[in-house]
Amino acid sequence: MPDDDALAAATQQALARRAGLGDRAAYEELFRRLFPSTFRFALRMLDSDTGLAEDAVQEAWVKAWRGLPDFRGTSTFSTWLFSIVSREALEVRRRRRPVALDGELLEPILDRSTPASARPQDPAQAVLADELWHTLTLALMELPWRQRASWLLRELEGFSYDDIARVLDTTPTVVRGQLHRARRTLAIRMEQW
């Protein structure tokens, strides 16, 4: 059984190599580290639909496990994984049939995954934070797919332009353009804030 401290200290690349050789503990460590961000990304790419996000992320992690023996390490493991999640989220979105919406269904489901200790304690500030997040969520839902993915990967996940380009199978120049348009659109939508 691998040493837990050694697993915790290992880099993603080292864990990916070990997992590619069949080390389940290494794969579980990768999952522990990266599942929250992959789920958060899929959730936001799929308009806060928890069920669809769960389906996309589950399928992506299964494909990652199966594909690890072929992972060459030409990019970081997280870049490789997010490209799988991105493709799965897009596939789930394509399979989803349009549904007629009424006013109640348009309300986004806010991400309540932030621990209570990190939320504002002042009720007025908590309301303002919720309103801000609500407005941002709606604005993100209106962005085209690549713009939304580029913005989420850059602003929330901290990916470089090169890594975003690998995830979305495009070029860094296209990513810069997508981010510029996304930021411009969001600035207009969020100008009240």
Secondary structure as UniProt FT lines:
FT   HELIX           4..9
FT   HELIX           12..20
FT   TURN            21..22
FT   HELIX           24..45
FT   TURN            46..48
FT   HELIX           50..67
FT   HELIX           68..70
FT   HELIX           77..95
FT   HELIX           103..106
FT   HELIX           116..118
FT   HELIX           123..142
FT   HELIX           145..151
FT   HELIX           152..156
FT   HELIX           161..168
FT   HELIX           172..189
FT   TURN            190..192
//
